[in-house]
Amino acid sequence: MKNLTLLISLVSFFKLSSQIISLNLGKLPERIKESSGLICGEKNTFWTHNDGSDSGYIYQLNSSLEIIKKLRITNSLDNDVEEITQDEAHFYINDMGNNRNERTDLRIYKIAKTDANQLDSIKAELIEFSYEDQDSFPPSKEKMNFDCEAFFALDSSLYLFSKNRGISGYSKIYRLPKIAGKYIAEIVDSFQTGMWVTGAAISPSKNQIAILAGNIIYLVSDFPSNNFSKGKTSKFIVPYSQKEAITFKDENTLFLSDERNDSTDGCIYQIKITDSIRKNHCFQHFYTDPISTDSVLYFLNYAFKPLVVELKIEDINKSEMLKTSLNTRVGRSSKVNFKLKKGRYRIYFSSEGIHEEYPFNIE
């Protein structure tokens, strides 16, 4: 499939207009080292949590990514919480991380949003379950497909996506009721990724889902009922880090978070879903290395195929300042040198019938 997705990160005196929003929104607080679940809250806030030893807490962050509330789940096993999702009235926190595929205490914590906003600690309702097709704990190595780190709520059900550690390369999709109780998770579908699924989300309209698998995001729309694999699918690549969580802000905006493994990650990122992304290729990632007004533009190809890209820069009067053609290779960067005076400009990208443009300033 063809795809070109790019992270906007302009350096030094290059500034993008307000139409362009940087993917990296900033660093998560030091307390949150392993953000493995993420949802949007009220008034431009986020809710997230660690997995591992601090998984008995969920944290609310403001738009500056500062902790403004922490909520303790008093009956948490503090075992391996991997995801948080929500519906109109409740939060659901999954304690079903299962690396060895041997757990028999899988559970989901259900908390009313009104309680989460008012209390500092709470005893959650429990949705406890097992998988209908698991009879060995653990199963043989090639059948290790009972670790679910991704789920979302739709109508009266929760849909779980397995993190396949076996050899088949597909994620099983299970369904559970949203009501507290003990259940057997029913297989309703599967989704081929070839990589570990670590996050899933459904949009506010319930008309599209996002599946995070490694550094690939799958967007699925127009699916019949809960047959997600039958929907229209596009996919795009994001720069690699240990991304564990994904959520929708609205129909055209995604947020991601990654775990902190070095100084460059442990952040929240924003992605605008353009028509080009939905068509499996876009030009949303370029960055420059300015030297005075002599500058270098590096154009990174995160595509699934080589692309010939036409690039043009115009000034505010639409006078052409640069025009060139780039033969890009998958995962490689192409370099363009240019010299511009201070002013306002617009850059145009075009490839295989897809066109995008972005304004930028040199100050």
KEKOL-647192 format. One record per residue: x negated, y negated, z of N, C-alpha, C in turn; residue in three letters. Coordinates in steps of 0.05 Angstrom, whole numbers, plus 32768, in hexadecimal, padded with zeros to 4 digits. Layout:
XYZXYZXYZALA;...
***
This chain:
7FEF801880008000800080007FEE7FE78000MET;7FF87FD27FF47FE87FBA7FF37FEF7FA7800ALYS;7FDB7F9A80157FE07F89802C7FC87F788030ASN;7FCC7F5F80367FB67F4E803E7FBF7F3C8054LEU;7FB57F41806C7FBE7F3180837FA67F258091THR;7FA87F0C80997F907EFE80A17F967EED80B9LEU;7F837EEA80CB7F847EDB80E37F7A7EBE80DFLEU;7F8A7EAB80E57F827E8F80E17F727E8680F9ILE;7F597E7D80F47F487E7481097F357E5F80FESER;7F3D7E4680FE7F2C7E3280F37F1A7E278108LEU;7F007E2281017EEC7E1B81147EE57DFD8113VAL;7EDB7DF281297ED07DD7812A7EE57DC28121SER;7EDE7DB0810E7EF07D9B81087F057DA280F4PHE;7F077DBA80EA7F1E7DC280D97F367DC680EAPHE;7F4C7DB980E37F657DBC80F27F7C7DC380E0LYS;7F8C7DD780E77FA37DDE80D77FBB7DCC80E0LEU;7FCE7DC880CE7FE67DB980D67FF77DCA80E8SER;800C7DBE80F3801E7DCD8105802D7DE480F8SER;802C7DE580DE803A7DFB80D0802B7E1580D4GLN;80117E1480DC80017E2C80DF7FFC7E3080FDILE;80037E48810780007E4E81237FEA7E638126ILE;7FD67E5D81367FC07E70813A7FCA7E8A8146SER;7FBF7E9F813D7FC77EBA81477FBF7EBD8165LEU;7FA87EB3816D7F9F7EB781887FAA7EA1819AASN;7FBC7EA881AC7FC97E9581BD7FB87E9081D7LEU;7FA47EA081DC7F947E9C81F37F8F7EB58203GLY;7F7E7EB282187F767EC982287F8B7ECE823ELYS;7F907EE882437FA07EF082597F927EEB8273LEU;7FA17EE882897F947EE482A37F827EFC82ABPRO;7F6E7EF682BC7F5B7F0B82C47F697F2382D1GLU;7F807F1E82DE7F8F7F3382EC7F997F4882D7ARG;7F9E7F3F82BF7FA97F5082AA7F937F598297ILE;7F867F6E829E7F707F79828E7F797F8D8278LYS;7F907F9A827D7F997FAF826B7FB67FAB8264GLU;7FBB7F9582567FD77F8F824E7FE07FA5823ASER;7FF27FB582427FFB7FCA823080197FC8822ASER;80277FB4823580427FAE822E80477F90822EGLY;80597F87821C805D7F6A8219807A7F66820FLEU;80887F53821C80A27F4A821280A37F2C8216ILE;80B57F1F820880BA7F02820B80D07EFE8220CYS;80CB7EEB823280DF7EE4824680EC7ECA8240GLY;80FB7EBF825381087EA5824F80F47E8E824FGLU;80FB7E78824280ED7E5F824380CF7E63823BLYS;80CB7E71822580B07E74821A809C7E82822DASN;80A77E96823B80967EA6824D80927EC28242THR;807F7ED0824E807A7EEC8247807C7EFD8261PHE;80837F16825D807F7F2A8273806C7F3F8268TRP;80597F47827980457F5B8272803D7F6B828BTHR;802C7F7E828780227F8F829D80097F9D8295HIS;7FFA7FA782A97FE47FB882A47FED7FD582A3ASN;7FDC7FE682977FE18003829C7FCC800B82B1ASP;7FCE802482BA7FBA802D82CE7FC2802482EAGLY;7FAE801C82FA7FB1801983177FC28002831FSER;7FC77FEF830E7FD77FD783157FF27FD88308ASP;7FFB7FEF830080137FF182F0802D7FF08301SER;802B7FEB831B80427FE7832B804C7FCB832AGLY;803F7FB9831B80477F9D8319804D7F9682FCTYR;80607F8482F880637F7682DE805F7F5882E3ILE;80547F4A82CF804D7F2E82D3805B7F1D82BETYR;80657F0682C880707EF282B6805B7EDC82B1GLN;80577ED5829880437EC1829080517EA98283LEU;80477E91828880527E7A827A80457E77825FASN;804C7E62825080427E5F823580247E5A8234SER;80187E53824B7FFA7E50824D7FED7E6A8256SER;7FFD7E7F82587FF37E9A825F7FE97E9B827CLEU;7FF57E8B828D7FF07E8B82AA80057E9C82B8GLU;7FFE7EAB82CC80117EBB82DB80237EA882ECILE;803D7EAA82E8804F7E9A82F880617EAB830AILE;805F7EC58306806E7ED7831780637EF48314LYS;80627F02832A805C7F1E832980727F2D8339LYS;807B7F43832D80907F53833880867F6F833ELEU;80897F78835680807F92835E80977FA6835CARG;80927FBC834F80A67FD2834E809F7FE58365ILE;80AF7FE5837980A87FF3839280A88012838FTHR;80B7801C837C80B88039837880A880428360ASN;8095803183578084803983418070804E8349SER;806C8061833880578076833D803B806A833ALEU;80398052832F802080458329800D8058831AASP;801980658306800B807A82F88000807082DDASN;8011806E82C98008806682AE801E805882A0ASP;8023803F82A78038802F829B802D80248280VAL;803B8028826B8031802282508041800E8240GLU;805980078248806A7FF6823780807FEA8247GLU;80897FD2823F80A17FC6824A80B27FBD8233ILE;80CC7FC1823680E07FB7822280F87FAC8230THR;810B7FA3822181227F96822E813B7F98821CGLN;81527F948229816B7F8F821A81767F758226ASP;818F7F708222819B7F56822B819A7F538249GLU;819B7F688258819E7F66827581887F728286ALA;81787F84827A81647F93828A81497F93827DHIS;81347F97828E81197F9F828681177FBD8289PHE;81077FCA827881017FE6827A80E37FE98278TYR;80D77FF6828C80BA7FF9828E80B48017828DILE;80A4801F827A80A0803C8277808780458285ASN;808B805882978074806682A5807380828299ASP;806A808382808069809D8272805080A08262MET;803B8090826980218096825E801980B28265GLY;800F80C18252800B80DE82567FF480E98245ASN;7FDD80DD824A7FC680E482397FC181028236ASN;7FC48110824C7FBE812D824B7FD7813E8244ARG;7FED813082408006813F8238800F8153824DASN;800A814D826780108160827C802281558291GLU;802B813D828F803C813182A48058813D82A4ARG;8063814082BC807E814982C0808E813582D0THR;8083811D82D38091810882E3809580EF82D2ASP;809C80F282B980A080DC82A780B880CB82AFLEU;80B680B182AE80CC80A082B780CB808582ABARG;80E2807782AB80E5805C82A280F2804C82B8ILE;80E7803582BF80F3802482D48105801082C7TYR;811E800E82D281327FFC82C781377FE682DCLYS;81347FCD82D481377FB682E681497FA182DAILE;815C7F9782E9816D7F8282DF815D7F6882DDALA;81617F5A82C781517F4182C381577F2C82D8LYS;816F7F2B82E281757F1882F781657F1E8310THR;81617F37831781517F3F832E81347F398329ASP;812A7F3E8310810E7F39830A81087F1C830DALA;811A7F0A830681167EEE830781177EE38324ASN;81257EF18336812A7EE68350811A7EF38366GLN;81117F0C836281047F1B837880E67F1E8373LEU;80D77F24838880BB7F2A838680B47F478386ASP;80C77F58838F80C47F75838E80E07F81838BSER;80E07F99838080FA7FA5837A80F77FC38378ILE;810B7FD28380810C7FEF837B811C7FF38361LYS;810F7FFD834D811B80008332812D80188331ALA;81418016831F8150802E8317813D80408307GLU;8142805A83088130806D82FB813E807C82E4LEU;8131807C82CD8138808E82B7812280A382B5ILE;812780BB82BE811380D082BE811A80E482A8GLU;810480EF829C81098100828580F38113827FPHE;80F88126826E80E48138826280EA81398244SER;80D88145823580DC8147821780E881618210TYR;80FB816081FE810A817881F780F9818E81EAGLU;80E3818681DE80D2819981CF80B881A081DDASP;80B5819881F6809C819F820580A181B58218GLN;809281CB8215809481E18228807981E98233ASP;806481DB822C804981E08237803E81C68241SER;803181C88259802681B08266800981B48270PHE;7FF681AF825E7FF881A282447FFC81B6822EPRO;800481AC8216800581BE81FF7FEA81C281F3PRO;7FE881D281DF7FCE81D681D17FC581BC81C5SER;7FAC81B981C07FA0819F81B77FAD8195819ELYS;7FB381A6818B7FBE819D81717FDB81948174GLU;7FE8819B818B80058193818F8008817E81A4LYS;7FF3816F81AA7FF4815B81BF8002814281B4MET;801D814281B6802D812C81AB8043812581BFASN;803C812481D9804F811E81EE804681078200PHE;803880F481F4803080DC8202803E80C481F4ASP;805080B68202806080A081F6805880868203CYS;804C807481F48044805A81FE8055804481F2GLU;8069804A81E18078803681D38096803D81D4ALA;80A6802881D980C3802D81D980D2801281D7PHE;80EB801481D080FC7FFC81D18119800481D5PHE;812A7FF181DC81467FF681E281577FED81C9ALA;816A7FFE81C2817D7FF981AD8198800481B4LEU;81AC7FF381B581C77FFB81BC81C7800981D8ASP;81D0802181DA81D1802E81F481B9804081FASER;81A5803F81E9818F805281EB8173804481ECSER;8160805481F58144804D81F48137806081E0LEU;8125805581CE8118806581BA80FA806581C0TYR;80EF807D81C380D3808181CB80C3808B81B3LEU;80AB808081AF8099808881998081809581A4PHE;807B80AE819B806580BD81A7804A80B3819BSER;803680B681AC801A80B081A4800D80CB819ELYS;800C80D28185800480ED817D7FE780F18180ASN;7FDF810381937FC3810A81977FBD8125818BARG;7FD08130817C7FCC8149816E7FC181458152GLY;7FC9815681407FBD815681257FD1814D810FILE;7FEB814981167FFF814581018000812980F7SER;7FF8811581077FF780F980FE801280EA80FFGLY;802780F68109804180E9810A804980E38127TYR;805980CE812B806480C78145808180D28146SER;808680E1815B80A280EA815F80B280D4816DLYS;80CB80D2816580DC80BD817180F280CC8181ILE;80F280C5819C810580D281AE811A80BD81B6TYR;813180C781BF814780B681C9814F80BE81E5ARG;815380A981F6815C80AC8211817380998217LEU;8185809F82298199808B8232818B80758242PRO;8198805E8243818E80488253819880488270LYS;81A7805C827781B3805E829281A1806F82A4ILE;819E806682BD818E807582D08197809282D2ALA;818480A582D4818B80C182D6817480D282CCGLY;817880EC82CB816480FF82C1816D810A82A7LYS;815B810A8293816381118278814E8122826ATYR;8156812D82548143813A8241814281288228ILE;812B811D82218128810B820A812C811B81F1ALA;813D811181DF8145811E81C78136811381AFGLU;812A8124819E811D811B8186813281138171ILE;812F80FA8167814280F18153813580EA8138VAL;811B80E78138810D80DE811F80EF80E18123ASP;80E080DA810F80C380D9811180B980C480FDSER;80A080BB8102809580A580F1807880AC80EDPHE;807080AD80D4805480B380CD8043809B80CFGLN;802E809C80DF801B808680E17FFE808F80DCTHR;7FF780A780E67FDB80B180E57FCA80A580FAGLY;7FD58092810A7FC6808581207FD780868139MET;7FCB808181507FDA808181697FED8069816BTRP;8006806E81718019805981758017804F8192VAL;801280358195800E802A81B08023801581B7THR;8034800E81A480487FFA81AA805F7FFB8195GLY;80777FF3819E808D7FF1818B80A07FDC8196ALA;80AE7FCF818480C17FBA818C80D77FB88178ALA;80EE7FAD818181047FA8816F810B7F8A8170ILE;81127F7F815981177F62815781317F5B8165SER;81357F41816B814E7F39817981677F40816APRO;81677F40814F817E7F47813F81837F65813ESER;81707F75814881717F928146816F7F9D812ALYS;81667F8C811781657F9480FB814A7F9C80F2ASN;81357F988102811A7FA180FA810A7FA98113GLN;80F87FBC810E80E67FC5812480C97FC2811BILE;80B87FC0812F809B7FBF812A808E7FD68139ALA;807C7FE4812C806E7FFA813880507FF38137ILE;80437FF4814D80267FEE814F801780088151LEU;8005800D813D7FF58025813D7FD9801E8136ALA;7FC7801E814A7FAC801581457FAC7FF7813EGLY;7FA17FEF81287FA27FD4811F7FB57FD08107ASN;7FC87FE281057FDC7FE080F07FF77FDB80FCILE;80067FC880F180227FC380FA80347FCB80E3ILE;80487FDC80EA805C7FE480D780767FD480DETYR;80817FC880C9809B7FBA80CC80B07FCB80BDLEU;80C57FD280CB80DA7FE280C080F57FD380C2VAL;81037FD180AC811D7FC480AB81307FD5809ASER;81497FCC809B815E7FDA808B815F7FF88091ASP;815D7FFF80AA815E801B80B1817B802280B8PHE;8184803A80B0819F804380B681A1804E80D3PRO;81B2804280E381B6804B80FF819B804C810DSER;819480638118817A80668126816680768115ASN;816A807880FB8158808680E98142807280DFASN;8130806C80F1811C805780EB810A805E80D4PHE;8104807880D180F2808080BB80FF807D80A0SER;81198078809F81278075808581298058807DLYS;811E8046808D812080298087810B80208073GLY;810D8007806C80F97FFB805A80E17FF4806BLYS;80C97FFD806380B17FFA8073809C7FEA8065THR;80907FD8807380777FCB806A80637FCD8080SER;804A7FC9807A80357FCB808E801F7FB78088LYS;80127FAE809D7FFB7F9C809A7FE77FA080B0PHE;7FCF7F9880AB7FB97F9D80BD7FB37F8380CDILE;7FAD7F8680E77FA37F7080F77F877F768100VAL;7F777F6181067F5B7F66810E7F5A7F7A8126PRO;7F467F8B81267F467FA181397F3E7F988155TYR;7F4E7FA181697F477FA281857F5A7FB68191SER;7F587FBB81AB7F697FCF81B87F857FC281BDGLN;7F947FBF81A87FAF7FB381AA7FC27FC981B4LYS;7FD17FC281C97FE27FD681D67FFF7FCD81D6GLU;80057FB481D180217FAB81D580297F9981BEALA;80437F9A81B8804E7F8A81A2806B7F8281AAILE;80747F6A81A2808F7F6281A780977F4D8193THR;80B17F4A818F80BC7F35817E80C37F1D818FPHE;80BD7F05818580C97EEC819080E37EE68181LYS;80E27EE8816780FA7EE5815680F67EF6813DASP;81067EF3812981057F05811280EC7F028102GLU;80DE7EEB810580C67EE680F580AD7EE28105ASN;80AD7EE9811F80967EE4813080917EFC8142THR;80787F06814180707F1C8153805A7F128166LEU;805A7F1D817E80437F19819180367F348196PHE;801C7F348199800C7F4C81A07FFB7F4681B8LEU;7FF37F5A81C77FDF7F5781DB7FCB7F6E81D9SER;7FB27F6981E37F9F7F7E81E37F917F8081FEASP;7F857F9782047F777F9B821D7F5C7F8D821BGLU;7F527F8582337F387F7782347F217F8B8236ARG;7F147F8E821F7EFC7F9F821F7EE27F90821BASN;7EE47F7782117ECD7F65820F7ED77F498211ASP;7EC57F36820C7ECC7F1A82117EDF7F0E81FCSER;7EE27F1C81E57EF37F1181D07F107F1A81D1THR;7F167F2F81E17F327F3881E17F3E7F3581FDASP;7F557F4282027F647F3C821A7F757F238215GLY;7F837F2281FE7F917F0A81F67FAD7F1081EDCYS;7FBD7EFB81E87FD67EFE81DA7FD47EF081BFILE;7FDF7EFD81AB7FDD7EF4818F7FF97EF08183TYR;7FFB7EDD817180147ED9816380117EDD8145GLN;80257EEA813980257EEF811D803F7EE68111ILE;803E7ED580FD80567ECD80EE805A7EE180D8LYS;80727EEC80D780797F0080C280837EF180AAILE;80727EF0809580797EE2807D80867EF58069THR;80917EEA8053809B7EFB803E80857F0C8032ASP;806D7F01803280567F0F8027804F7F288037SER;80517F258052804D7F3C806480627F51805EILE;807B7F49805B80907F5C8056808C7F6A803BARG;807E7F5D802880787F69800E805E7F78800ELYS;80527F7B8026803A7F8B802980207F7D8020ASN;80217F63801C80077F56801A800A7F38801DHIS;7FF77F2C802C7FF97F1080327FDD7F048035CYS;7FDC7EE980387FC27EDB803A7FC17ECB8054PHE;7FC97ED6806A7FCB7EC680827FB17EC58092GLN;7F9C7ECC80877F837ECC80967F6C7EC08086HIS;7F647EA8808E7F4B7E9D80837F3F7E8D8099PHE;7F257E8A80997F187E7980AC7F007E6C80A0TYR;7EF77E5680AB7EE17E47809F7ECA7E4480B3THR;7EB37E4080A87E9B7E3A80B87E907E1F80AEASP;7E9A7E0980B97E937DEF80AF7E777DE580B6PRO;7E6A7DD980A37E507DCD80A87E537DB0809DILE;7E577D9C80AE7E5E7D8280A57E767D858093SER;7E767D79807C7E8C7D7D80697E847D928054THR;7E6D7D9E80577E667DB680477E707DCE8056ASP;7E817DDE804A7E8E7DF3805A7E8E7E0D804BSER;7E927E22805A7E947E3D804F7EAF7E488058VAL;7EBD7E5480467ED67E61804C7ED27E7F8049LEU;7ED87E8E805E7ED67EAB805D7EF37EB6805BTYR;7EF87EC580467F127ED080417F117EEE8046PHE;7F1E7EF7805B7F1C7F1380637F337F238056LEU;7F2C7F39804A7F407F4B803E7F467F628051ASN;7F5D7F60805E7F667F76806F7F7B7F87805FTYR;7F777F8980457F8A7F9680347F877FB48034ALA;7F9A7FC180277F997FDE80237F8E7FE48007PHE;7F867FD07FF97F7B7FD37FDE7F6A7FBA7FD7LYS;7F577FBC7FC57F497FA47FBC7F5D7F917FAEPRO;7F597F777FB17F6A7F637FA47F5A7F4E7F97LEU;7F637F447F807F587F2C7F747F697F157F7EVAL;7F5C7F027F8B7F6A7EEB7F977F617ED17F8AVAL;7F757EC27F817F707EA87F767F727E937F8DGLU;7F5E7E827F907F5D7E6F7FA57F5A7E537F9ALEU;7F6A7E407FA47F697E247F9B7F6C7E117FB3LYS;7F5D7DFB7FB37F607DE67FC77F677DCC7FB9ILE;7F7C7DBE7FC37F847DA47FB87F837D8F7FCFGLU;7F7F7D767FC87F807D617FDC7F9D7D577FDDASP;7FA17D427FED7FBC7D387FF37FCA7D2E7FD9ILE;7FBA7D267FC57FC57D1C7FAC7FC87D327F97ASN;7FC47D4B7FA07FC67D637F907FB07D647F7ALYS;7F9A7D567F807F837D597F6E7F747D737F75SER;7F6D7D827F617F607D9C7F667F437D987F6EGLU;7F3C7DA27F867F217D9F7F917F117DB97F8DMET;7F1E7DCF7F8C7F107DE97F897F247DFD7F7DLEU;7F197E0E7F6B7F297E247F607F167E3A7F5ALYS;7F1C7E527F647F0B7E697F607F1B7E827F62THR;7F0F7E987F5A7F1B7EB37F5B7F097EC57F6BSER;7F147ED47F7D7F057EE67F8E7F0C7F037F8ALEU;7EF97F147F867EFD7F317F867EF87F3B7FA2ASN;7F0E7F417FB07F0B7F487FCC7F0C7F677FCFTHR;7EFE7F707FE37EFD7F8C7FE97F0A7F928004ARG;7F147FA980087F237FB080207F117FAD8039VAL;7F1A7F9D804C7F0B7F9A80657EF27F898063GLY;7EED7F7D804C7ED57F6D80487EDC7F4F8045ARG;7EC97F3E804B7ECE7F2180487EC17F17802ESER;7ECE7F0380237EC37EF5800C7EBD7ED88014SER;7EA87ECD800A7E9E7EB380137EA17E9F7FFCLYS;7EAC7E8780037EAF7E717FF07EA37E587FFCVAL;7E907E4C7FEE7E847E337FF77E937E1B7FEAASN;7E977E067FFA7EA47DEE7FEF7E9B7DD67FFFPHE;7E9E7DBE7FF37E977DA57FFF7EAE7D917FFCLYS;7EB87D8780127ECF7D7580117ECA7D5E8024LEU;7ED67D47801D7ED57D30802E7EEB7D338044LYS;7EEA7D2180587EFE7D20806C7F197D1B805ELYS;7F2E7D2980677F487D25805B7F5A7D3D8060GLY;7F717D3C80537F857D5180557F867D61803BARG;7F877D7B803E7F857D8D80277F9A7DA4802ATYR;7F9D7DB380147FAE7DCA80147F9F7DE08005ARG;7FA07DF880117F937E0F80047FA97E227FFAILE;7FA47E2D7FE27FB87E3F7FD57FAA7E5B7FD1TYR;7FB97E707FD77FB07E8B7FD27FC57E987FBFPHE;7FBB7EA87FAC7FCD7EB67F9A7FC17ED17F92SER;7FD27EE57F937FC97F007F8A7FE17F117F84SER;7FE17F1D7F6D7FF67F307F6580127F267F6AGLU;80177F0D7F6280327F027F6480397EF77F7FGLY;80277EF97F93802C7EEE7FAD801C7ED37FB0ILE;802A7EBE7FBA801E7EA47FBC80227E997FD8HIS;800D7E8E7FE480107E817FFE7FFE7E697FFFGLU;80067E55800F7FF67E3D80117FF67E33802EGLU;7FE07E2580367FDD7E1B80507FD07DFF804FTYR;7FDA7DEC805F7FCD7DD280607FB67DD38075PRO;7FA17DC380727F8D7DC080867F807DA48084PHE;7F747D9B80997F677D81809A7F497D84809EASN;7F3A7D7180947F1E7D6D809B7F1C7D5280A7ILE;7F137D5180C07F127D3880CF7EF57D2F80D5GLU;
***
